[in-house]
Amino acid sequence: MSTSKTVRVAAVQAAPVSFDREKSLEKLVRLTAEAAKGGAELIVFPEAFLSAYPWRYAFDATIGAREPRGRAWYRKYHDSAVAVPSPEVDVIAEAARTHSVYVQVGIIEKEGGTLYCTALLLGRDGSILLKHRKLIPTAVERLVWGRGAGDGLGVVQTDIGKIGTLICWENYMPAARMALYQQGIEIYLAPNADDLPEWTASMQHIAKEGRCFVVSVNSMVKVSDFPADYPPFTPEHPDRRPDGEQWEPSDIVNHGGSFVAGPLGTRLTEPLWDEEGIVYADLPMSAVTGSRLDFDPVGSYSRPDVFTLTVSTKPGTNVKFSN
């Protein structure tokens, strides 16, 4: 890749049609076409876009007890998840191939009886370039999502630059970031579900620390993006808005805040709040090289004689068969 190249990226701040895989896929195809028409070569969707981030719901589990309703909703969640490979992945691949773009989408991946929070990066030809499972689900996410393994902690070389990803709060794991820096990451994708203002500071820090572009993409979600009988938002459920009132269909559950930061930590775009939209940014790739004049976290500003990091790329498979 020429360092003089400018790459247009698109952070798609949109909600899925939660628990409806087919309608969420339709939305993905439509928004991919829109972003491609806007000139984007790399189109990034939020965490768990296919097909739900289960906001405010612990699937009726408490310490020592699980309830039938929670198991029923887990089955719905599993039904709306995506296997890899699958016809659903073929739809994403066709969208990437049709528009000759790179597409990364957050999926709830199903393998066996376990769900994983996964980022799937597809190339211009529709091939899967990277499948990264979230290493550590956060808080109650651990009930419904399994842990990823080091085999997905990769950076891929493309004609627009070296691309890698971490999902939401695993971006707070210094060792995981260092693993990507060591592989020369230039375009760092950070799908997330964190709409706190402090998150933007974290993303700017990572961009400056890694001397890379960071694409932070979140969804903007309303109560109406969920089924009408989704437990947390029904009148009989004890969950309430921050002001203590009953949830209404128009209430915003996740405010978004998608934006792009440059390799010196500056914002290339302002965060987008409280609305769906596509955030575009033009990345002058030569800025990555220029930013490393005075700092390279795995080169001129590293001390491998003092600090070392070992990353296991072993897949997370429990049972091996041999003859």
N, C-alpha and C positions, 0 to 999 in steps of 0.2 A: 504494500500500500504506500502510495506517495504521501509524504508528510505535508504536502501542500494542498491535499484534498480537504474539502469542506463537506461534512456529512450532516444531512438534515434528519433529526430524530423526532418522533412523535410520542408523547406520553398521553395515553388515552385515559382520561379520568371519567370513568363511567361505571355504573352498577350493573351487575348481571341481573337477569330475571331469576331471582334466587330459587333454587331447587328445581329449576326447569332448564335442563341441559340443551334441549333443542332450540328454545327461544333465545337462550344465551348465546348459542353458536350463531344463530341468525344475526344477532346484534354484533358479534365479533366480526362476521364477514362484512357487514355493512360499514362498520367503523374502520376496518382495514382498508376498504375501498376508498373511504373518505380521506383517510390519512395519506394513502398513496397518491390520491389526486392532489393533495396539498404538498406533494414533493418529498414526502418522508421515505427514506431508505430503510430505516429501522423503526418499527412500530412496537410499542411496549404497553401491555395491558397489566392491570393491577393483580395483586395477590388474590388467589381463589376466585378468579373471574368465572371459571367454569367449575362448579356452578353456584357457589355460595360461600361467603364468610358468615358463619352462624352467629351473628351479632346477638349478644346478651343472653345466650342460651347455653346452659350446661347439660342439656339433654336429660333433665330431671334426675341428675345423679347427685347424691350426697355421700358423705363418708359412711360406708356401711350399708348403703341402700341404692338401688336402681329401680325405676318405675317403668311400667309397660309403655306409657306414652313416650318416654324418652327413647326406648328401644324402637318404637314405631317410627319416630322421626329420624333416628340413626339409619334405619332402612331406607327412608326417603333420601337421606343425604348420600348414602352409598349408591342408590339408584341414579342420582344425578351427577355422580362423579365420572371420571374419565379413565379408562384403561389405556395403557401405552404398550403396543400399538392398538388402534381401534378405528372404526369408521369415523368417530368424532375427530380423531387426530388427522385423518385423511381430509376432513373438511378444512381444518386449519392449514394443512399443507397445500391444498388447492388454492386457498386465498393468497398464501405467500407466493405460490408459483404464478398465479394469474397476474399479479401486480409486480412480480420480480422484486420482492422486498424481504427483509428479515422481520420475523414476527416472534416476539416473546410473549407468552401468555401464562398467567398463574392458573394452575388447575388444581382441583382436588383429585388426586390420582388414586385409583383403587387397584390394589394387588392382593388377591385372596380376600380375607376379611378385614384388612387394614387399609385405612386411608392415609395419604401423605399430602402435605402441602408442597407442591412442586412447581418449579418454573421450567417451562419448556421453550427452548429456542430453536426456531426453524429457519433454514436458509432460503435463499431466493428460489431454489429448485424444489422447495418443500421438504427437504430432508431434515431429520432431527440432528442438530449440531450439539445440543447440550440438554441433559435432563438433570436438574438439580433439585433434590429433596431437602426441605428445610431441616437443618441439623438438630435444632432444639425448638420444638413448639413451645409457645409462651403460655405460662399459667394454665388455665383450664383447657387451652388447645390440646394439652398433652393427653386429655381424656379421649379425644376423637382422632388425633393424628399421630401416626408413628414417627420415629426419628429417621432422618436421612443418614447417609454414610459418606465417606470421603471420596467415593468414586464419582460423585457429582460436583466435586469442588474444583471445577476446571475453568480454563479460559480458552476460547477458541479464536484462531486467527481467521479473519475474513478479509474481503477486499475493501471494507470500510474501517478496519481496525480490529484490535483484540478485545473481545467481548466476554464478560463474565457477570455473575449475578450472586447476590445474597438476598434473602427474603426477610423483610421486616426486622425484628429484633436480633436476628443472628448477625446483623450488621454491627451490633455492639460487642461481638466476639473478636477481640484483637487478633487472635491466632488465625481465624478464618479470613480476615482481611489480609493479613500478611501472606497467606497462601495464594490469594489472588494477585497481590502486588508482585510476588516472586515470579509469577507467570507473565508479567508484563502487561497487565490489564490497562486498557486505554479508555474503554467505554464501559462503565460500571453501572449495572442495572439494579435498582433497588425497589422492587415492588413491595408494597407495605399496606398496613391497615392502621397506621398511626397518624391521627390528625391533630396531635398536640403541636403547638407552635415551636416547642423545643426540638422537635424532630428535624426541622429545617436546618437548625444549627448543627445537628449531628451529620446531616448529609453534606453540608459545606465543609465540615471538618474532614470527613472522609475524602472528599474531592481534593482538598489541600494536602492531606497526609499522603494519599496515594498518587498525587500528581496525575489525576485522571478526570475525565468527565463523569459526572454522576447524574443518572436519570432516576429521579424519585417519583414513583407513580402510585397514586392511591385511588380508591374509588370514592364517589360521592353517593351515599346511600340514604334513601328515605324508607320509612316504615312501609310505604306502598310498594316497595320493591320486593316485599316478601309475600308469601301466601296469606290470605286473610285469616287463616287459622293457625298461623305461626305462633306458638305459645307465648313468648314474652310480650307480644303486642296485643294480646286479647284482654278484654276487660277483667276477666276473672283471675288473670295472672298478677302476682304481687309486684312485678317489675314496673317501674315508673320512670318518667322523664327526670332529668336532674332537678327540676323545680317541684317534683313530687306529684305532678299531674299525670293523668292517663295519656298514653301515647295516642297520637292522631296520625292518620295516613300521610299527611304532609310533613310530619316532623322529620328532621334530618338526624340520622343516626351516626353517620360518618361524614365529616365536613370536607374531606379531600386534602388539598394542599400540594398537589403535584407541581414539580418544578425541575429545572435543570441547573446544575452547578458546573463551573469550569475548573480546570486543574490548579488554579490558585485560590480556590474556595469561594470565588465570587459567584453571584447568581447571574445566570444568563437569561433567566425568565423569572418573573415573580410567581409565588405560589397561587394556584387557582383554588378559591374557596367557595363552597356552598352551591356549586353548579357543575353539571356535566360539561365536558369540553375536551378538545384536543390541544395540548400544549406543544408547540413546535419550537425547536431550537436548532440553529446551525452551528455545528461544531468544527472550528478550524483545527484540524488534527495537528498542525505544526505547533500549536500551543502546548501540547503535551511535552514535546521535546524541550521547548523553551522553558517550561516550568521547572524542569529538572536541573537547570543550571546550578542551583544552590541546595537542592534537596532531592534525594532519591532514596526511599525507605528501604530498598533492598540492594542499593549500590553504594554511592558515595556517602550516604548517611546511615550506614549499617555497620555493625561490629560482629561478624560471624565468629570471630575468635572469642567473643564474650557470650553472645546469645545464639542459640540454635533452636530450630523448630522442625519437628518431624511430623509429616502428614501421612496417614495411612489412606491409601486409595482403594482399600479392600471393600468390595461390595457388602452390603448389609444382609448377607444370606446366612441363615442359622444352620442349615443342614447341607452337607456335601456328600454326594454319592460317588463311589469309586468302585472299579472292578479289579 
